[in-house]
Each structure stands twice: as structure tokens, then as C-alpha cells.
Amino acid sequence: MYKSFYNLERSPFELTPDPSFLFPTSRHNEALAALYHGVRGHKGFVVLTGEVGTGKTLLLRCLLQLLSRTSDIACAYTFNSHLAPLEFLQQIASDFGLAVSGKKKSEVLSSLGNYVIERGSRLLTTVLVVDEAHQLSVDALEEIRLLTNLETTQDKLLQVLLVGQPELDDKLDSANLRQLKQRIAHRCQLLPLDLNETVGYIERRLQVAGLGPQNRILFPFETIAGIYRHTHGIPRLINTVCENALITAYAQQKQNVTPEIVAAVVADLRLNCNAAHSSEMEKTAKLDEANLRQAAKGLLDLLAYLNKLPSGDNELRTQ
């Protein structure tokens, strides 16, 4: 709708995780390197965590694109972690092309084990990628750990990438998963973008979408500063605000996106509701604290007064 008006070849702020739009911050580069090294170095377990919308799935797509360039890697990718352990194992086996439908758990494990061992004997790499891993049950995580017992004297035969929200870190730090935790070779984390990174992120996506350096500035710095303030640097929210802002600017036949347009979009998307709710909760907490201090002071004053009374005034003391 707005592409021809702004001389764009494609939509720059789609929510689908397209690897061509990756904006490589230092943290993204470090995380991608850790994941790639974990697979290529046969390190076993690698964990990637990050808040909702920070780009974990996009980074995974980039990794899978890199790994697909060679023929020695077989990869199972799963994002449905709301499964019983047997169903989860069946899904993994099916992704590897194994016929396990209707088989018992022991048979599925045997098929997976034989598959991994056979590939290892031919010096081939086998990878299991689990997205949304924070939703895995402890039992499912234990099943994955047992699969990684398959190893030679030098290498792990199954490489496992666990990707999820920060709750995954909490789960892996629990006492009942300490055996799995000790096997993790790398742990990396994605954080929201800072202001400078937000500027680079928006410019990068516009360039990939076809906006040349000679074209108009669609998002002036003051507009991006407003976007950053409302989205806190979370890429998915940045995409949502920018997409809606471009549509609004086009509807108004504006040559660029103004801070006022961004403010209107944020209000329509109700992105400021959580901030307002948090501010109100903070005010309530401060008020409760002040009332508590006042009540405590009153009680101390009363005790001090009672202590000054003559010893015969027992009736007033007991009141």
C-alpha cells in the first residue's frame, strides 16, 4: 500500500523472522558464533535465552540457513514443547525422518539412538534445535539429556540447542536439573536494543527493503527516539510500531514519519498501558509505605507515653 509512495521494494517491518533482515549487533554476533561453534565443535548443549521479541527465532533461522549450506548436518527443529515426553520424542524422530508412529517409548529411543550413532560413525553431525524450550517439562528435558549420553571419547554425537525465554535459565538452574546444567557448553543471551542500535536496526530494514541512501529520511532521529522510548528496544515491537506508523503516514500523505504519528500509533496499540499500570502500582506502593511508617510512628509514640505513666495507672496501660 505504501511501498510505491516511499520507493520501497518490499515491506520493511514484517513480523516474520526473515534472515535477510538480521541486524547484527555485537550480542547477536556473539550468540550466533556460540551456536555455530557448539554445533560444529560437537559441544553437546548450547543455550540461548532472551525476552519475548528480542529476535531469538530470527537468529535461529540464520543459523539453520548457515548449517544448510553443508551436506553433513541433519537437523530436527521443534517449537511445540507442550507435549508429553513420548510425543516429544516422536516429534524429534519424525523430524529426522524416522518412522516411529505408534511405537513405544523404548522403541523410539532405540531408533533415535541407532540413528545418531550411525551418523556419528560416518563423521556426520546431528542437531536438535528446540525453540520455546522454556515450556519444556523437566521430564522432557531429562529425556534430551539422556540422548546426549551418546558420545565417543572425543565428541558428543547429538548437538542440542535450547532456545527460550529467561524462564529457561531459571529452570536449568534448578536442583533437579543440575546434571543437565553441568553439560551446557555455552550459554548466551539476547538483550533489547539500545537507542543507537534501534537507529541502525530501522535503517538496516529500510535499506534491505530497497530504500536507497539518496531517498528521503522516513524516520528522523526524534521519531526513532520516540519509538525506542515506547518499545524499550524490543525488535518485534519496533516492527509493529514502524509498520503501523508507515501506514498512517501514507494515509496522511506525509513524506516522513513524525513523532506525533508514533505517539498516536502507540496509543492505538495500547503499548503505554503496561507503563501506566506500573507507574500506578509504584504510586500505590509508595503510599502504602508512607501509611505504614505513619502508623508505626503513632504506635511508638503511644508506647513512649505509656512508659512515662506512674506505675499505678494499670488500667490505662492495659487499654
N, C-alpha and C positions, 0 to 999 in steps of 0.2 A: 504494500500500500504506500509506504513512504520511501521505498528504495530508489525509485527513479527521481523523486523530488530531491533527495540528498546524494544522488550519484553513487549509490551503493549497489553492489552486485548480488549481495545476499544479506539476510538478516544477521546483524552482528551480535545480538544478545539472546539467542535461542537458549533454552534451558537444557537441551540435550547435550551430553558430555562429548563434544567433538574434539578429538586430539589436535586438530589443526588450530584450534583457538587457545591452546595452552599458553599461559603467560608464566614463564619460568622464573619465579622468584628464587632466591638462594635456598629457601626451605624446600621448595618444590624440587629443585635440582638435587639437593641432598637426599630427599626421600626417594626420588626416582633412582638415584645411584645406589642407595641402600637396598631397594627392592631388586634391582637388576643384579647387583653383586650377590645378594642372597640366593638368587636362582642360579646364576652362572657359577658361583663358588660352591654350590651344593651345601649351603649352611644350615638347612633344615627350616627352622621357624624364623619368620620376619613379621613384625607387627607394625602397622600404620594406623594411627588414630588421628582424629580431627573432629571439630564441631560440625554440626549439620551445615551443609552448603559451602564448606571450605575447599571442595574440589578433589575429594578422595577418589570418587569413581572416575573422574576425568583423568586423574593420574594413572589409575589402573588401566584405562583404555590405552593410554600412551605406552605403558609398559607392555601390554599384550600386543600392541602393534609392533613394538621393537622385537619381542620374542617370536612373532610370527614370521619374521624375515629369515629364520633359520629352520631347517627341517628336522633338527634333532630334539625338539621340545614338544611334548604333548601336555596340553593344559586343560584342566577342568575348572570351570568358573561357575560359582553358585552364589546367589544372593538371597535365596529363600532359606532363612535359618530357623523359621518357625516349624520345624519338623522333628519328629521323634528320631532317636539315633538310627534305627534301622532305615527309615525313609531317607534320612540324610545320607547315609552310606550308599543306598541305592541310587540316589541322585548323582553322587560323585562317580560311581561306577558307570552309570549311563552316559555321563559326560565324556568319559574315557572310551566310550563305545563298547562297553561290556554288557552282555545280555544277562541281567540279574533279576528281571521281573519275576516276582513270585518266589524268589529264593529266600532261605532262612538267613539270619544274620551271620552265622558261621560260614555259610557258603559265599555270601557277599564279601566278607573279609578275606576269605581264601582266594577269591577271584581277583580282588584288588591287590592282595599281596603277591600273587603269582605274576600279575601284570607289571607291577613296579619292579620286582626282582628281574624279570625277563628283560625289561628295558634297561635296567642297570647293568646287566651282563653285556649289553651291546653299547655301553657307554652313552646311553641316551638319557635325557633329562625329563623328569616327570614332575609337573607342578600342579598344586591345588591352590586355587585362589578363592577365598571366602570373603565376599563383601557382606556388609551388615553383620559382621561377626559378633558384635556386642549383644546380639539377640540369641546367640547360641546357648544352649543349656550346658551345664557343667558336664553332663554325661556325653553330649556330642563332642565337646572339646577333649574329653578324655579318649574318645574313640579316635580322634585325629592324632592325639599324642601317641597312642599305641601303634598307629600306622607308621609313624616316624621311627619306630624301633627298627624298621627295615633299613639296614645300613651295612656298608663294608667297613674295613679297618680304616679307610680314609674318607669316605663320603657318606652323607645321608642320601638315600635313594629316592625319597619323596620330599620335595620342597613345598613348604606351606606358607602362604601369605595370608595373614589375618588382618582384615581391614574393617574398621568400625569407629563408632563414636567414643568419646572419652570413657564411657562406662565399661568399655572393653579393658582398659587399663586397670580399672578397679577390680574387675572380675579376675583378671590374670594375677593380680596382686593378692588374691585371697589365699588363705592357707591350704584349702583343699585342691588348689591348682599349682602348688609350689613346684611339683615335678615338671609340669609343662613350662612354667616360668623360667626354670633353670636351663631350658633348652632353647630359649629365644636368643638368636644370634644378633639381631638388630631390632631396635625399637625407634621409630621416628614419628614425628607429629607435624601436622599441618595447622597453621595458625591463620587467623584472619589477616587481610592485607592492611598495611599502614597507609597513610594518605598518599605518599609518593608512589607506592605500589598500585594504589587504586587509580591514580592518574595513568600510569603505564598500562594497567590492565584494560582500561576503557580505550585508550589509544591503540593498543595492540589489536583488540577485537574489531575496531573500526577499520584498521589497515587490512586485516585479513578479509573483511567484508568488502574491500575494494575502494575505500576512501583514500585517495592519494594525498600526498603532503601539500599539494598545491590547492586542494579543496578547502572550503570553509571550515572553521573550527566549530564542530557541532556541540561540543561540551566544553565551554570555557572553564577556567580553573575554579572560579567561585561556584559554579554549578556542581563540579565534581566534589568540591569541599562539602557542599550540602548533601550530596549522595553519600559520601563517606560518613558524615555525621549521623545520618539516619540508618545506614546499613551496617555500621561498625566494621566495614571492610570485608563482609562476607560475600564472596563472589556470586552465589546464587541470588541473593537479594539485590546485589548491584545489577545483575542481568534483568531482573524483574522490573526494577525502578527505571533503568535506562530504556528498556523496550516500551514501557508504558509512556515514558516521557517523550520518546521519539514520535509515537502515535499522536500524542496530544499536541506536540509542536507542529507536526504536519497538518493536523486538523485546523490549527490556528495560522497555518502558512508562515510559521516563524522560520528564520534562517538558521537559528541555533536553539538549543535547549536552555531556558533561563532558570535561575534558582526558584522563581515563583512557580514554574511548571513542575519542578521536582517536589516542591512543598505540597502542591495540590495532589500529585500522584501518591505521595507518601500518605497523605490524609485519606485518599480513596482506598489505598491498600491497608489502611489501619496499622501501619508499621510503627506508629508512635504510641500505640495503645499500651504495649508492654512497658515502655519507658515511663508513661504517665502512671501506670499501675505501680511500678516500682517506686516512683517518687512519692506517691500517696502512702504506700506501705512504710517508706522511710520516715515520712512525717508522723504517721501514727505511732511508729516505734519510739520516736523521739519524745512525743507527747506522753506516751505510757511511761517512759523512763523518768520524765520530769515529775509526773504524778507520783511515781513510786518514791522518788527522792523526797518529795514534799511530805508524803505520808511517813516515811522513815524519820524525817526531821521532827515531825509532830510527836511521834512515839518517843523519841529520845528526850524531847523537852518535857513530856509528861513524866517519864521516869526520873528525870533530874528533879522535877518539882516534888514528886513523892518522896524521894530520898531526903529532901530538906524538911519534911514534916516531922513534928515531935513523935516520939515512939508510941504515944498513947492514941494517936489517930488511926487505929487499926481499921475502923470501918471504912474510911475513905481509901486507905491503901487497898483493901480487898475489892473495892469497886473498880 
